[in-house]
Amino acid sequence: MTVTVIGAGVVGLSSALMAQARGLDVTVIDREGPAAGASAGNAGAFAFTDILPLASPGLMRKAPGWLFDPLGPLTIPPAYALQIAPWLWRFARACRPRAVAASTKAQTGLMDLSRATLEPFLDDLGLLGMLYKRGNLQVYEGEAEFRASLPGWAAREAHGIAFQHMKAEEMAGLQPGLSPRFTHGTFTPGWYSIADPKLYTEALAQLFQARGGKLLRAEVRALTPGDKVTIHTDGAEMTADKVVVAAGAFSHRIAATLGEKIPLETERGYNTTLPEDALDLRCQVTFGGHGFVVSRLTTGIRVGGAVELGGLELPPNFKRSEAMLKKAKSFLPGLKTEGGRQWMGFRPSLPDSLPAIGRARASGNILYAFGHGHLGLTQSPGTARVVADLLTGAAPPLDLSPFSPQRF
C-alpha cells in the first residue's frame, strides 16, 4: 500500500516513520523541506505534564488585559481582529468548565500515549542520546499568583503527574540566579527535552530516507478522493492509496479543497536563541505569568513563547522577541543577551486546544493529523502511533472522538 504524508515537520515525519515500520511504502511531500516550520523553532520540550488546555477560564480572565498590550503574552494585531472573530467565539465556548474538563481528559490520554511511545520510538531510530530529562520549573511572583495556580496542579495530581512546590531557597538550589521577585515555584520532573528540535526533525528525515522513504519538495494545492487519492501539487499530479495531511498551519487549506472547513488558526510564536554560554541553565524555566520559557538546547539558550493570533500573511513583529529577551534578562540577571538569532513560526491551533486526528469526511483514505498548537513535538509520538494504526486498520489505543476533525 502506498501512503503519502503531506508535511515534513515532526508530526508528519514521525507518522511517516511509524507507517514505514508497518511495512507501508511511504512518500513525504513538503512545500519547503524538513523542519522548515514550527518544528525548527519550538522550545524543544516534551511537555507531558502540560495537560491543561490553552482554552480555560483562567486565560479568559487574563486575556482582556493582555490583548491590549501588543508585546504581551497574548495579542491579536488590529489588522487581524475581525478575521479571527469566529475562532475567538469558539475559543470562548471551549473555556467553559465542562468543555475544559473534557479537553483535559482527552489531552491527558494523548500525553500518556505519547510518553509511553517516545522512548521505544527513539530507541528504534538510534536517537535516545538526543533526549534529556531535566524537568521544568514554573515560577510565580508572590503568594497570590502561586495560589491561583493550585487548581491546575490539583488537576495534574488527579491524573498522577508528579510535581514539587518550592519556595525561593529551594528554587535557588535547583536553578541559581533567579530574580528575588519569584517567591514560589513548582518543579515537574516528567518534563523532557530534545537536544535541538530542528536537528531532531532533520534526523527523522534522514532516517526516513535511509529506510527507503521518498522525500519530495512541492506545494500541495488540492486533494481529489477516488479509488486512489489524487494529489495536486504546484509541479505535477500524483496518486497514493492513502494520504495523511500533517502540514501544520497550512493543513486547513488542503482540507478546504475537500469541502471541509476546519477552524485552524496560528499561534505565531517568537524566540531568540542565544549562544550556549549565555546562562548556566539547569532545567527549563517557565514564566507563566509572562507567557514565555527559557530552555537549554545543545545549540544554545532559547528564550521564547507567547501567542500572537495573526494568521499566515502578516509580517513578523520581532519587537515581541526583543520584549521577551528584555524580560528574561530582568528575571535571570546573569543572562547574556548578545549574539542571539531571532525566529518566528506558525503553531497550528484549534479553538479547544486539541488536534484534529482522524479521517476526512470526503474519504476514509485521507487522514488528518494537525492542529497541535504548541504541543506538536510533545504529541508527535502518540499522534504517529494513532496514524499508523488507522492506516493499517488496527484499533487506535485511545478514544479518538474528542479529536474528530468533524467536531466543529
C-alpha positions in Angstrom: 0.0 0.0 0.0 1.3 3.5 -0.9 1.0 6.3 1.6 1.8 10.0 1.0 2.3 12.2 4.1 1.9 15.9 3.4 4.2 17.8 5.8 7.8 17.2 6.8 7.5 18.6 10.3 7.9 16.5 13.4 4.3 15.1 13.3 4.5 14.3 9.6 7.9 12.6 9.7 7.1 10.7 12.9 4.0 9.4 11.3 5.9 8.5 8.1 8.5 6.5 10.1 5.9 4.6 12.1 3.9 3.8 8.9 7.1 2.7 7.2 7.8 0.4 10.2 4.4 -1.3 9.5 5.7 -2.2 6.0 4.0 0.6 4.1 5.5 2.4 1.0 5.7 6.0 2.2 6.4 9.3 0.5 6.6 12.6 2.3 5.8 15.9 0.5 6.6 19.3 1.9 6.5 22.8 0.5 9.8 23.8 1.9 11.5 20.6 3.2 12.1 19.1 6.6 11.9 21.2 9.8 11.0 24.4 7.9 8.2 25.5 10.2 7.4 25.3 13.9 9.3 22.0 14.2 12.5 24.1 13.9 11.9 26.9 16.4 10.0 25.4 19.3 11.3 25.3 22.8 12.4 21.6 22.4 10.2 20.3 25.2 8.2 17.1 25.5 5.8 18.8 27.9 3.9 15.6 29.0 2.7 17.4 32.2 1.1 20.2 30.2 -2.4 18.6 30.2 -4.4 21.8 30.7 -5.8 23.4 27.6 -4.9 26.9 26.5 -8.7 27.5 26.4 -9.6 27.9 30.1 -11.5 30.2 32.4 -8.2 31.4 33.9 -6.9 32.6 30.5 -10.2 34.3 29.7 -9.8 36.3 32.9 -6.3 37.4 31.9 -6.9 37.9 28.2 -8.6 41.3 28.2 -5.5 42.9 29.9 -3.1 41.0 27.7 -4.8 41.7 24.4 -4.3 45.5 24.8 -0.5 45.0 25.1 1.0 44.5 21.6 4.1 42.9 23.2 2.2 40.9 25.9 1.8 37.1 26.3 -1.4 37.0 24.1 -2.2 39.5 21.5 -4.1 40.0 18.3 -2.9 42.6 15.7 -5.7 45.0 15.0 -5.4 44.2 11.2 -6.4 40.6 12.0 -9.0 41.1 14.8 -12.2 40.9 12.6 -10.9 37.9 10.6 -10.3 35.9 13.7 -13.6 36.7 15.5 -15.4 33.4 14.7 -12.4 31.4 16.0 -12.4 33.5 19.2 -16.1 32.8 19.7 -15.4 29.0 19.5 -12.4 29.5 21.8 -14.6 31.3 24.4 -17.1 28.4 24.3 -14.2 26.0 24.9 -13.3 27.9 28.1 -16.5 26.7 29.9 -15.8 24.4 32.8 -17.4 21.3 31.3 -15.5 21.8 28.0 -12.2 22.3 29.8 -12.8 19.1 31.8 -13.4 17.1 28.6 -10.4 18.7 26.8 -8.1 17.9 29.8 -9.2 14.3 29.8 -8.6 13.9 26.1 -5.3 15.8 26.3 -4.1 13.6 29.1 -4.9 10.4 27.1 -2.8 11.7 24.2 0.0 12.8 26.5 0.1 9.4 28.2 0.3 7.6 24.9 3.0 10.0 23.6 5.1 9.5 26.7 4.8 5.7 26.5 5.6 5.7 22.8 8.5 8.2 22.8 11.5 6.2 24.2 10.8 3.0 22.2 10.4 5.1 19.1 13.7 6.9 19.7 15.5 3.7 20.7 14.4 2.1 17.4 15.8 5.0 15.5 19.0 5.2 17.5 18.2 8.7 18.8 17.8 8.2 22.5 21.0 10.2 23.0 19.1 13.3 21.9 16.6 13.0 24.8 17.2 14.9 28.1 15.3 14.7 31.4 16.0 18.0 33.1 12.4 18.9 34.2 10.7 22.2 34.2 10.4 24.9 36.9 7.3 27.1 36.8 7.9 30.3 38.8 5.5 32.7 40.4 5.6 36.3 41.5 4.2 36.2 45.0 1.8 34.2 47.1 -1.3 35.3 45.1 -0.1 34.1 41.7 1.1 30.8 43.3 -2.3 30.3 45.0 -4.1 30.9 41.7 -2.1 28.1 40.1 -3.1 25.5 42.7 -6.4 24.3 41.0 -4.3 23.4 37.9 -1.9 21.4 40.0 -4.7 19.6 41.7 -6.0 18.6 38.2 -2.5 17.3 37.4 -2.3 15.4 40.7 -5.6 13.8 39.9 -4.0 12.4 36.7 -1.0 11.1 38.5 1.5 13.8 37.5 4.4 14.2 39.9 5.5 17.7 41.0 7.1 19.6 43.9 6.1 23.0 45.1 9.1 25.2 46.2 10.0 28.4 48.0 12.7 30.7 46.8 15.6 29.0 48.7 14.7 25.6 47.1 14.4 27.1 43.7 17.8 28.7 44.1 19.3 25.2 44.7 17.6 23.9 41.5 18.2 27.0 39.3 20.6 29.6 40.7 20.3 33.2 39.5 16.5 33.8 39.6 15.4 37.3 40.5 14.0 37.5 44.0 10.7 38.7 42.6 9.9 35.0 42.1 8.9 33.7 45.5 7.3 30.4 44.7 7.8 27.7 42.1 6.7 24.2 41.0 9.1 21.7 39.6 7.8 18.9 37.3 10.5 16.2 36.7 8.4 14.5 34.0 9.1 17.3 31.5 11.6 16.1 29.0 13.5 17.9 26.2 15.2 17.2 22.9 18.8 18.2 22.1 17.6 20.6 19.4 14.2 20.4 17.7 15.5 21.3 14.2 18.3 18.8 14.4 15.9 16.1 15.7 13.4 16.7 12.9 16.2 16.7 10.3 17.5 13.4 11.8 14.0 11.9 11.4 14.0 12.9 7.7 17.4 11.4 7.1 16.4 8.1 8.8 13.2 8.0 6.8 15.1 8.3 3.6 17.8 5.8 4.7 15.0 3.3 5.3 13.7 3.6 1.8 11.3 6.6 2.1 10.9 9.2 -0.6 11.0 12.9 0.3 9.7 15.4 -2.2 9.6 19.2 -2.2 6.4 20.5 -3.6 3.4 22.5 -2.5 0.2 20.5 -2.4 -2.7 22.6 -3.8 -5.6 20.1 -3.5 -6.7 16.5 -3.0 -9.2 14.6 -5.0 -10.6 11.4 -3.5 -11.3 8.3 -5.6 -10.1 4.7 -5.8 -6.7 6.3 -5.3 -6.3 9.8 -3.8 -5.0 12.3 -6.4 -2.5 14.8 -5.0 -2.4 18.1 -7.0 0.9 19.9 -6.4 2.4 23.1 -8.0 4.5 20.8 -10.2 2.6 17.7 -11.1 -0.1 15.3 -10.1 0.5 12.0 -8.2 -1.6 9.4 -6.6 -1.5 7.3 -3.4 -3.7 4.7 -1.8 -3.9 6.8 1.4 -2.9 10.3 2.3 -2.0 11.9 5.7 -2.4 15.6 6.0 0.1 16.8 8.5 1.0 20.2 7.0 0.8 22.2 10.3 -0.7 25.7 9.9 -1.4 25.2 6.2 -3.4 22.0 6.7 -6.9 23.6 6.7 -6.2 25.0 3.2 -5.8 21.4 1.9 -8.9 20.3 3.9 -10.9 23.1 2.3 -10.3 21.5 -1.2 -12.2 18.5 0.1 -15.1 20.8 1.2 -14.2 20.6 4.8 -14.0 23.8 6.8 -11.8 23.3 9.9 -11.2 26.4 12.1 -7.5 26.3 12.3 -5.6 29.4 13.4 -1.9 30.1 14.0 -0.3 30.8 17.4 2.5 32.8 15.9 5.4 32.1 18.3 8.6 34.1 18.7 12.0 33.4 20.2 15.6 34.3 20.4 18.3 31.7 20.6 21.4 32.9 22.4 24.9 31.3 22.5 25.4 28.2 24.6 27.3 30.1 27.3 24.6 32.7 27.7 23.4 31.2 31.0 24.0 28.3 33.4 20.5 26.9 32.8 19.9 23.6 34.6 16.3 23.0 33.7 13.6 24.7 31.6 12.2 27.7 33.4 8.6 28.8 32.6 7.5 32.3 33.3 3.8 31.5 33.0 2.6 35.0 34.1 4.5 36.4 31.1 3.9 33.6 28.6 7.4 32.5 27.8 10.1 30.0 28.7 13.8 29.8 28.8 15.2 26.4 27.7 18.6 24.8 27.0 19.4 23.3 23.7 22.7 21.8 22.5 22.8 24.7 20.1 22.1 27.5 22.6 19.8 29.0 25.2 16.3 29.7 23.7 14.0 32.4 25.1 10.6 32.2 23.5 6.9 31.7 23.6 3.9 34.0 23.8 0.9 33.8 21.5 0.2 36.2 18.6 -3.0 35.3 16.8 -2.1 36.9 13.5 -2.7 34.4 10.7 -0.2 33.3 8.0 0.1 36.6 6.0 1.1 39.4 8.4 4.8 40.2 8.6 6.6 39.2 11.8 6.8 41.7 14.7 10.2 40.9 16.2 9.7 43.5 18.8 7.9 40.6 20.6 11.2 38.7 20.6 13.0 41.7 21.9 10.4 42.3 24.7 10.7 38.6 25.9 14.5 38.9 25.9 14.4 42.1 27.9 12.1 40.5 30.5 14.3 37.3 30.6 17.3 39.5 31.4 15.5 41.1 34.3 14.2 37.7 35.6 17.6 36.0 35.2 20.1 38.8 35.7 23.1 36.6 34.8 21.7 36.1 31.2 24.0 37.3 28.5 21.7 38.6 25.7 24.3 39.3 23.0 24.6 37.3 19.8 21.1 36.0 19.5 19.2 34.7 16.5 15.5 35.7 16.2 12.7 33.4 14.8 9.0 33.5 14.2 6.9 30.4 13.3 3.3 29.3 12.9 1.9 26.9 15.6 -1.4 25.4 14.2 -4.1 25.8 16.8 -7.8 24.7 17.1 -10.2 26.5 19.4 -10.4 23.8 22.0 -6.6 23.2 22.2 -6.9 19.6 20.8 -5.5 18.5 17.5 -7.6 17.1 14.6 -6.7 13.4 14.3 -8.9 11.2 12.2 -10.4 10.5 8.8 -11.6 13.2 6.4 -15.4 13.4 5.7 -14.8 13.1 2.0 -12.8 9.9 2.1 -11.7 7.3 4.6 -8.4 7.1 2.7 -7.4 10.6 3.8 -6.3 11.2 7.4 -5.8 14.4 9.3 -3.1 14.9 11.9 -2.7 18.6 12.6 -3.6 21.4 15.0 -1.4 20.6 18.0 -0.8 24.2 18.9 2.4 24.5 21.0 2.4 20.7 21.7 3.4 19.3 18.3 6.8 18.0 19.4 5.2 16.6 22.6 2.4 14.8 21.0 4.2 13.7 17.8 4.9 10.1 19.1 1.3 9.4 20.1 -0.1 11.0 17.0 2.2 9.0 14.8 1.1 5.8 16.6 -2.6 6.6 16.0 -1.9 7.4 12.3 -0.1 4.1 11.8 -3.0 2.2 13.4 -5.5 4.0 11.2 -3.5 3.4 8.1 -3.2 -0.4 8.8 -6.7 -1.0 10.2 -5.6 -1.6 13.8 -7.7 -0.3 16.7 -6.3 3.0 18.0 -5.1 2.9 21.6 -7.3 5.8 22.8 -10.8 7.2 22.1 -10.4 9.5 19.1 -13.9 11.1 19.3 -12.5 14.2 21.1 -10.0 14.7 18.3 -12.5 14.2 15.4 -11.8 16.7 12.6 -15.6 17.0 12.2 -16.3 18.0 15.8 -16.7 21.7 14.8 
